[in-house]
Amino acid sequence: MKAKFPRSFVPAIVIAVTVLAGCATPTTAPTATPEPSVPTATPPPESVEIMFWEWFGGAMGDFFEKEANLFHEQYPWITVEISHFPDQRAYRETLGLAFESGNAPDTFIKRHPFRQMVENGWIQPLDPWITPEWLTKFPEGSFVETTNMWEGKTYAFPTYAFKYDLMLYINEDLFRQAGLVNADGNVLVPQTWGDLRSMAQEIAEAGNGEFYGIGIGIKDARHMGWWFDLAALAGAGGSREIDYRTGRYTFGTDPAYAQIVETLLGMNEDGSVYPYEGTLDDSNLFSFFGQGKYAMFLGGSWSANNLKRDFPDFQSYRVIPLPVPDGGRKGGLVTTPGAGSYFMSAQTLHPDEAWLWLDWISSPGFHERMVTNGLDFSVYEDLNSPENIADPHKVQAYEAATQYVIYGPFPPARNPQAALVQPEPVVPDVGDVLIGIYTGQIEDWQQALSDLDARKQAALEAAIQEARDGGADVSLEDFVFPDWDPMENYLTQPR
């Protein structure tokens, strides 16, 4: 009998919904098993239930349920129980406890580092089921050591488009009320960080307490940390990472971070920010935006899904790329090759059925429905056409998410043993420090950023030493790429 997660064990935060269901140089593409044990379509004597855990929630959570029903139509002997976790921290903690107790779900969405899941023995490779035909549907560079492959084994597959999912939402009605239109009557939008501040102030003054220029969420450090991602557009070394040109953290020395802090503090001082920011995070910024409380907010493409679901009559908004520094763009938004979101538990008693569900999620049919429902953009680029996306706001979001994205240096592609370097998280980290600065709890913010550099650098170098003590051939030099141009894709060469 299948090991099932006890209901009494799941924290109350979990909403359990049962549905019937069925650039870096990439490593050599994984080789399919010569004779994969692909399960047949003949139903087994007994019905099988598998569990799938997800933390996306919202419209994407609803979509999983619909897909589960379609899956069940094809595989009627399989029941998939989907558990939705509206809180990511609770999900992370509960998933860890589930594996510790031997009651893990059969399949689940990633919320822990890939290497940690491999080393903990939580996940199993998909190679027994992979076929050459399955591999060829993915674009080149989809499978990379240390991101979705480990020691030549494939554990996951990319699902989503090559993008940097951060953009600016603007309420055109509120912009018009503030007179932010050109001679033709078209809405003016913020192109630079200076525009962002000045337009937020003009809108707040026009609102006179009824609406504000911008919504900023300080309830969640994760959302606040996104603001420092803008520094990459000024040529800072990476998106909240080390400057790969020098191998050092530069929050306290690169002027781009200071400019972002000054912009945030300036908007607050101007009275431009919705004054209940302590109640806001990524889960509800879109909602107050949809209610007309403020004219702008920073979010991902998923916010367009939630606006469409909860405010279907609200169409007078636009999704635009992130504003760039006043002196012009000097870098791109950095991401890495290869990806993997969906995994099979090593504890599953029904791996064949679990594979069928993962294979379903990787199928072009699933992806096309995901795109046409306006939920996300597919790794299969041809499916991300305006005709498939249909919703004009999602078309705008796709263009915004792909406008400035680049591949940055990827140390494990040069030296795979660099993946063994896993710095311990520092507390407070980027988002926490920004919240402290914004709220005034941290007065000497330049010193706080320098201290953040020192703590993160020490954590990196300690992790390198720990890896070396364990026999890894790795050094800080493996994290230095002096020839990197942050305006261009970087091709990381093996050493």
C-alpha positions as semicolon CSV with decimal commas, in nm:
position;residue;x (nm);y (nm);z (nm)
1;M;0,000;0,000;0,000
2;K;0,126;0,345;-0,081
3;A;0,278;0,543;0,203
4;K;0,045;0,837;0,251
5;F;0,118;1,163;0,428
6;P;-0,088;1,164;0,748
7;R;-0,346;1,441;0,752
8;S;-0,270;1,519;1,113
9;F;0,092;1,582;1,020
10;V;0,026;1,853;0,761
11;P;0,025;2,207;0,904
12;A;-0,301;2,397;0,883
13;I;-0,152;2,628;0,623
14;V;-0,179;2,350;0,367
15;I;-0,489;2,343;0,154
16;A;-0,531;1,985;0,038
17;V;-0,741;1,939;-0,271
18;T;-0,795;1,593;-0,407
19;V;-0,848;1,561;-0,778
20;L;-0,857;1,266;-1,006
21;A;-0,561;1,276;-1,233
22;G;-0,422;1,112;-1,402
23;C;2,537;3,140;-2,187
24;A;2,694;2,849;-2,043
25;T;2,827;2,566;-2,249
26;P;2,578;2,290;-2,183
27;T;2,702;1,949;-2,094
28;T;2,648;1,667;-2,335
29;A;2,279;1,590;-2,356
30;P;2,181;1,298;-2,139
31;T;2,185;0,962;-2,307
32;A;1,862;0,771;-2,302
33;T;1,856;0,424;-2,157
34;P;1,879;0,179;-2,452
35;E;1,569;-0,010;-2,344
36;P;1,367;0,219;-2,115
37;S;1,105;0,055;-1,902
38;V;0,827;0,275;-2,029
39;P;0,504;0,172;-1,858
40;T;0,234;0,037;-2,082
41;A;-0,114;0,183;-2,111
42;T;-0,268;-0,133;-1,969
43;P;-0,429;-0,053;-1,633
44;P;-0,286;-0,251;-1,341
45;P;-0,518;-0,478;-1,141
46;E;-0,555;-0,219;-0,867
47;S;-0,603;0,155;-0,881
48;V;-0,304;0,366;-0,787
49;E;-0,294;0,695;-0,602
50;I;0,001;0,931;-0,625
51;M;0,059;1,261;-0,449
52;F;0,172;1,586;-0,607
53;W;0,267;1,889;-0,395
54;E;0,281;2,242;-0,532
55;W;0,326;2,590;-0,386
56;F;0,235;2,808;-0,685
57;G;-0,130;2,829;-0,587
58;G;-0,360;3,083;-0,748
59;A;-0,441;3,041;-1,114
60;M;-0,156;2,793;-1,164
61;G;-0,284;2,579;-0,881
62;D;-0,626;2,574;-1,045
63;F;-0,463;2,478;-1,374
64;F;-0,294;2,176;-1,216
65;E;-0,631;2,050;-1,104
66;K;-0,775;2,080;-1,456
67;E;-0,471;1,907;-1,601
68;A;-0,509;1,633;-1,345
69;N;-0,859;1,565;-1,472
70;L;-0,736;1,547;-1,831
71;F;-0,458;1,316;-1,720
72;H;-0,711;1,090;-1,549
73;E;-0,909;1,062;-1,872
74;Q;-0,602;0,911;-2,036
75;Y;-0,493;0,704;-1,735
76;P;-0,819;0,628;-1,553
77;W;-0,661;0,391;-1,303
78;I;-0,441;0,665;-1,155
79;T;-0,565;0,909;-0,890
80;V;-0,345;1,211;-0,818
81;E;-0,392;1,392;-0,492
82;I;-0,277;1,753;-0,525
83;S;-0,187;1,950;-0,213
84;H;-0,159;2,328;-0,247
85;F;0,066;2,522;-0,014
86;P;-0,010;2,895;-0,017
87;D;0,296;2,971;0,194
88;Q;0,638;2,891;0,046
89;R;0,816;2,873;0,380
90;A;0,560;2,629;0,515
91;Y;0,599;2,424;0,198
92;R;0,976;2,409;0,233
93;E;0,958;2,306;0,597
94;T;0,678;2,055;0,550
95;L;0,848;1,891;0,252
96;G;1,165;1,841;0,455
97;L;0,968;1,689;0,743
98;A;0,783;1,464;0,501
99;F;1,106;1,317;0,370
100;E;1,245;1,278;0,720
101;S;0,935;1,083;0,827
102;G;0,924;0,868;0,512
103;N;0,594;1,020;0,400
104;A;0,706;1,230;0,105
105;P;0,484;1,299;-0,196
106;D;0,546;1,098;-0,510
107;T;0,608;1,411;-0,716
108;F;0,658;1,769;-0,614
109;I;0,775;2,116;-0,715
110;K;1,124;2,225;-0,619
111;R;1,178;2,456;-0,324
112;H;1,518;2,329;-0,203
113;P;1,857;2,348;-0,380
114;F;1,900;2,074;-0,638
115;R;2,228;1,950;-0,489
116;Q;2,072;1,928;-0,143
117;M;1,789;1,710;-0,274
118;V;2,037;1,479;-0,449
119;E;2,263;1,448;-0,145
120;N;1,968;1,393;0,088
121;G;1,847;1,110;-0,132
122;W;1,510;1,276;-0,180
123;I;1,488;1,247;-0,559
124;Q;1,555;0,981;-0,817
125;P;1,681;1,012;-1,176
126;L;1,441;0,984;-1,466
127;D;1,681;0,795;-1,694
128;P;1,496;0,460;-1,672
129;W;1,201;0,620;-1,853
130;I;1,375;0,869;-2,081
131;T;1,375;0,794;-2,454
132;P;1,564;0,964;-2,740
133;E;1,234;1,098;-2,871
134;W;1,157;1,256;-2,534
135;L;1,495;1,431;-2,526
136;T;1,472;1,579;-2,874
137;K;1,164;1,788;-2,796
138;F;1,367;2,014;-2,565
139;P;1,582;2,300;-2,699
140;E;1,960;2,276;-2,704
141;G;2,122;2,341;-2,369
142;S;1,825;2,218;-2,168
143;F;2,019;1,962;-1,964
144;V;2,316;2,084;-1,765
145;E;2,525;1,930;-1,490
146;T;2,445;2,067;-1,142
147;T;2,115;2,226;-1,249
148;N;1,903;1,929;-1,359
149;M;2,171;1,661;-1,405
150;W;2,406;1,512;-1,149
151;E;2,698;1,288;-1,239
152;G;2,545;1,221;-1,579
153;K;2,199;1,133;-1,450
154;T;1,892;1,337;-1,537
155;Y;1,663;1,434;-1,251
156;A;1,444;1,702;-1,404
157;F;1,361;1,893;-1,720
158;P;1,307;2,259;-1,807
159;T;0,949;2,379;-1,823
160;Y;0,949;2,755;-1,852
161;A;1,085;2,998;-2,109
162;F;1,430;3,151;-2,092
163;K;1,334;3,471;-1,915
164;Y;1,389;3,691;-1,613
165;D;1,045;3,708;-1,459
166;L;1,045;4,056;-1,312
167;M;0,865;4,356;-1,460
168;L;0,672;4,672;-1,380
169;Y;0,292;4,697;-1,378
170;I;0,134;5,038;-1,439
171;N;-0,229;5,155;-1,405
172;E;-0,291;5,369;-1,712
173;D;-0,603;5,534;-1,563
174;L;-0,405;5,669;-1,269
175;F;-0,127;5,785;-1,499
176;R;-0,384;5,978;-1,700
177;Q;-0,534;6,132;-1,388
178;A;-0,186;6,262;-1,304
179;G;-0,151;6,410;-1,653
180;L;0,125;6,168;-1,753
181;V;0,038;6,157;-2,123
182;N;0,211;6,282;-2,435
183;A;0,076;6,518;-2,701
184;D;-0,101;6,229;-2,871
185;G;-0,278;6,130;-2,552
186;N;-0,072;5,816;-2,499
187;V;0,039;5,732;-2,148
188;L;0,400;5,812;-2,063
189;V;0,573;5,524;-1,885
190;P;0,885;5,525;-1,665
191;Q;1,191;5,443;-1,871
192;T;1,452;5,516;-1,604
193;W;1,492;5,500;-1,228
194;G;1,456;5,877;-1,219
195;D;1,129;5,853;-1,412
196;L;1,005;5,594;-1,166
197;R;1,053;5,826;-0,871
198;S;0,924;6,143;-1,035
199;M;0,617;5,979;-1,186
200;A;0,533;5,804;-0,859
201;Q;0,540;6,143;-0,688
202;E;0,322;6,312;-0,950
203;I;0,063;6,035;-0,926
204;A;0,059;6,043;-0,545
205;E;0,009;6,420;-0,549
206;A;-0,280;6,378;-0,795
207;G;-0,429;6,107;-0,574
208;N;-0,429;6,327;-0,262
209;G;-0,455;6,026;-0,035
210;E;-0,703;5,832;-0,250
211;F;-0,432;5,655;-0,446
212;Y;-0,052;5,650;-0,451
213;G;0,229;5,627;-0,700
214;I;0,365;5,284;-0,615
215;G;0,311;4,981;-0,394
216;I;0,614;4,831;-0,220
217;G;0,586;4,514;-0,013
218;I;0,804;4,486;0,297
219;K;0,614;4,199;0,456
220;D;0,835;3,949;0,272
221;A;1,213;3,984;0,237
222;R;1,200;3,790;-0,090
223;H;0,995;4,059;-0,263
224;M;1,205;4,341;-0,122
225;G;1,520;4,173;-0,248
226;W;1,391;4,199;-0,605
227;W;1,468;4,569;-0,604
228;F;1,840;4,494;-0,604
229;D;1,793;4,290;-0,922
230;L;1,767;4,623;-1,103
231;A;2,135;4,681;-1,029
232;A;2,226;4,429;-1,299
233;L;2,087;4,673;-1,555
234;A;2,354;4,919;-1,440
235;G;2,627;4,662;-1,500
236;A;2,653;4,527;-1,146
237;G;2,810;4,184;-1,148
238;G;2,497;3,974;-1,121
239;S;2,146;3,961;-0,987
240;R;2,211;3,962;-0,611
241;E;2,519;3,746;-0,669
242;I;2,891;3,810;-0,665
243;D;3,044;4,026;-0,932
244;Y;3,178;3,745;-1,149
245;R;3,442;3,975;-1,293
246;T;3,614;3,989;-0,954
247;G;3,465;3,706;-0,749
248;R;3,350;3,946;-0,478
249;Y;3,022;4,084;-0,346
250;T;2,976;4,453;-0,420
251;F;2,654;4,569;-0,249
252;G;2,853;4,825;-0,055
253;T;3,087;4,936;-0,333
254;D;2,897;4,929;-0,662
255;P;2,714;5,263;-0,698
256;A;2,415;5,092;-0,862
257;Y;2,301;4,948;-0,529
258;A;2,330;5,287;-0,361
259;Q;2,119;5,441;-0,639
260;I;1,846;5,184;-0,582
261;V;1,846;5,247;-0,208
262;E;1,825;5,621;-0,270
263;T;1,536;5,569;-0,510
264;L;1,342;5,360;-0,257
265;L;1,409;5,601;0,028
266;G;1,330;5,895;-0,197
267;M;0,991;5,757;-0,302
268;N;0,910;5,694;0,062
269;E;1,012;6,046;0,162
270;D;0,812;6,192;-0,129
271;G;0,495;6,032;0,005
272;S;0,465;5,829;-0,314
273;V;0,438;5,484;-0,153
274;Y;0,112;5,321;-0,045
275;P;0,139;5,361;0,334
276;Y;0,042;5,007;0,432
277;E;0,351;4,842;0,286
278;G;0,394;4,626;0,595
279;T;0,088;4,426;0,488
280;L;0,209;4,376;0,131
281;D;0,412;4,105;-0,038
282;D;0,405;3,925;-0,369
283;S;0,087;3,740;-0,273
284;N;-0,130;4,053;-0,258
285;L;0,047;4,343;-0,432
286;F;-0,154;4,269;-0,744
287;S;-0,480;4,281;-0,550
288;F;-0,440;4,635;-0,416
289;F;-0,315;4,739;-0,759
290;G;-0,633;4,598;-0,910
291;Q;-0,835;4,799;-0,658
292;G;-0,668;5,120;-0,773
293;K;-0,475;5,185;-0,452
294;Y;-0,151;5,262;-0,639
295;A;-0,033;5,304;-0,996
296;M;0,275;5,080;-1,009
297;F;0,428;4,771;-0,854
298;L;0,714;4,535;-0,920
299;G;0,608;4,176;-0,990
300;G;0,630;3,871;-1,214
301;S;0,422;3,757;-1,508
302;W;0,205;3,553;-1,271
303;S;0,053;3,877;-1,142
304;A;-0,118;3,919;-1,479
305;N;-0,280;3,578;-1,428
306;N;-0,408;3,679;-1,087
307;L;-0,536;4,013;-1,211
308;K;-0,727;3,840;-1,490
309;R;-0,877;3,595;-1,241
310;D;-0,969;3,838;-0,964
311;F;-1,027;4,159;-1,162
312;P;-1,150;4,045;-1,505
313;D;-1,299;4,386;-1,588
314;F;-0,975;4,572;-1,511
315;Q;-0,803;4,610;-1,846
316;S;-0,652;4,957;-1,827
317;Y;-0,309;4,851;-1,713
318;R;0,014;4,775;-1,891
319;V;0,314;4,550;-1,824
320;I;0,649;4,703;-1,916
321;P;1,018;4,612;-1,886
322;L;1,205;4,723;-1,577
323;P;1,328;5,081;-1,586
324;V;1,699;5,128;-1,650
325;P;1,953;5,360;-1,482
326;D;1,936;5,727;-1,572
327;G;2,272;5,695;-1,746
328;G;2,147;5,412;-1,970
329;R;2,156;5,036;-1,954
330;K;2,496;4,879;-1,898
331;G;2,401;4,518;-1,824
332;G;2,140;4,247;-1,859
333;L;1,933;4,044;-1,617
334;V;2,142;3,737;-1,548
335;T;2,020;3,380;-1,544
336;T;2,181;3,038;-1,583
337;P;2,127;2,754;-1,833
338;G;1,929;2,442;-1,761
339;A;1,644;2,422;-1,514
340;G;1,417;2,183;-1,335
341;S;1,105;2,240;-1,128
342;Y;0,933;1,901;-1,107
343;F;1,083;1,598;-0,937
344;M;1,010;1,236;-0,857
345;S;1,053;1,132;-0,496
346;A;1,297;0,853;-0,419
347;Q;1,039;0,730;-0,168
348;T;0,758;0,675;-0,418
349;L;0,616;0,325;-0,432
350;H;0,471;0,397;-0,777
351;P;0,753;0,532;-0,995
352;D;0,595;0,430;-1,326
353;E;0,277;0,622;-1,249
354;A;0,478;0,915;-1,110
355;W;0,675;0,924;-1,435
356;L;0,354;0,934;-1,638
357;W;0,248;1,245;-1,447
358;L;0,587;1,413;-1,495
359;D;0,587;1,315;-1,861
360;W;0,244;1,476;-1,890
361;I;0,382;1,799;-1,743
362;S;0,667;1,793;-1,996
363;S;0,436;1,735;-2,294
364;P;0,377;2,002;-2,560
365;G;0,003;1,963;-2,498
366;F;0,038;2,064;-2,133
367;H;0,262;2,352;-2,235
368;E;0,029;2,480;-2,503
369;R;-0,263;2,482;-2,259
370;M;-0,042;2,656;-2,002
371;V;0,039;2,928;-2,255
372;T;-0,310;2,966;-2,400
373;N;-0,452;2,995;-2,048
374;G;-0,210;3,280;-1,988
375;L;-0,035;3,107;-1,699
376;D;0,330;3,104;-1,802
377;F;0,560;3,085;-2,100
378;S;0,692;2,757;-2,232
379;V;1,043;2,625;-2,282
380;Y;0,910;2,536;-2,629
381;E;0,956;2,881;-2,782
382;D;0,726;2,825;-3,079
383;L;0,433;2,792;-2,839
384;N;0,488;3,145;-2,704
385;S;0,328;3,313;-3,004
386;P;0,096;3,613;-2,964
387;E;-0,182;3,393;-3,100
388;N;-0,131;3,137;-2,823
389;I;-0,072;3,388;-2,548
390;A;-0,376;3,584;-2,670
391;D;-0,414;3,800;-2,359
392;P;-0,246;4,133;-2,448
393;H;-0,119;4,175;-2,093
394;K;0,052;3,837;-2,106
395;V;0,205;3,926;-2,443
396;Q;0,344;4,238;-2,277
397;A;0,469;4,030;-1,984
398;Y;0,649;3,787;-2,215
399;E;0,817;4,073;-2,398
400;A;0,915;4,235;-2,068
401;A;1,052;3,910;-1,924
402;T;1,270;3,842;-2,227
403;Q;1,379;4,200;-2,305
404;Y;1,704;4,212;-2,110
405;V;1,772;3,852;-2,008
406;I;2,119;3,708;-2,067
407;Y;2,318;3,400;-1,969
408;G;2,583;3,493;-1,717
409;P;2,894;3,302;-1,612
410;F;2,820;2,959;-1,468
411;P;3,110;2,828;-1,257
412;P;3,004;2,459;-1,258
413;A;3,020;2,458;-1,640
414;R;3,390;2,546;-1,614
415;N;3,459;2,328;-1,313
416;P;3,179;2,090;-1,207
417;Q;3,327;2,075;-0,858
418;A;3,228;2,437;-0,811
419;A;2,878;2,299;-0,757
420;L;3,006;2,149;-0,431
421;V;3,046;2,501;-0,297
422;Q;2,726;2,576;-0,108
423;P;2,755;2,889;0,110
424;E;2,547;2,897;0,424
425;P;2,270;3,158;0,413
426;V;2,354;3,479;0,593
427;V;2,106;3,643;0,827
428;P;2,005;3,915;0,770
429;D;2,033;3,871;0,394
430;V;1,966;4,110;0,106
431;G;1,590;4,147;0,145
432;D;1,609;4,174;0,523
433;V;1,873;4,447;0,503
434;L;1,668;4,640;0,247
435;I;1,362;4,623;0,472
436;G;1,568;4,755;0,761
437;I;1,700;5,039;0,548
438;Y;1,358;5,127;0,410
439;T;1,188;5,132;0,751
440;G;1,467;5,336;0,910
441;Q;1,573;5,060;1,147
442;I;1,911;5,071;0,974
443;E;2,035;5,429;0,963
444;D;2,389;5,380;0,834
445;W;2,285;5,185;0,528
446;Q;2,620;5,221;0,350
447;Q;2,787;5,042;0,640
448;A;2,507;4,782;0,646
449;L;2,568;4,702;0,278
450;S;2,943;4,677;0,333
451;D;2,876;4,445;0,625
452;L;2,650;4,237;0,400
453;D;2,936;4,208;0,150
454;A;3,175;4,092;0,421
455;R;2,935;3,834;0,561
456;K;2,843;3,689;0,222
457;Q;3,207;3,685;0,108
458;A;3,307;3,504;0,426
459;A;3,027;3,250;0,373
460;L;3,142;3,191;0,014
461;E;3,507;3,147;0,108
462;A;3,417;2,920;0,402
463;A;3,211;2,704;0,166
464;I;3,503;2,685;-0,076
465;Q;3,732;2,576;0,205
466;E;3,479;2,318;0,324
467;A;3,459;2,175;-0,028
468;R;3,839;2,165;-0,049
469;D;3,858;1,990;0,288
470;G;3,626;1,729;0,143
471;G;3,862;1,668;-0,147
472;A;3,715;1,904;-0,409
473;D;3,954;2,072;-0,652
474;V;3,800;2,418;-0,636
475;S;3,908;2,770;-0,546
476;L;3,779;3,126;-0,555
477;E;3,936;3,158;-0,900
478;D;3,665;2,925;-1,030
479;F;3,418;3,207;-0,960
480;V;3,613;3,478;-1,142
481;F;3,543;3,560;-1,509
482;P;3,736;3,880;-1,590
483;D;3,637;3,871;-1,957
484;W;3,264;3,883;-1,890
485;D;3,070;4,165;-2,057
486;P;2,740;4,199;-1,862
487;M;2,565;4,322;-2,177
488;E;2,625;3,992;-2,357
489;N;2,550;3,622;-2,315
490;Y;2,852;3,452;-2,165
491;L;2,977;3,121;-2,300
492;T;3,139;2,945;-2,004
493;Q;3,414;2,715;-2,128
494;P;3,531;2,402;-1,943
495;R;3,867;2,456;-1,779
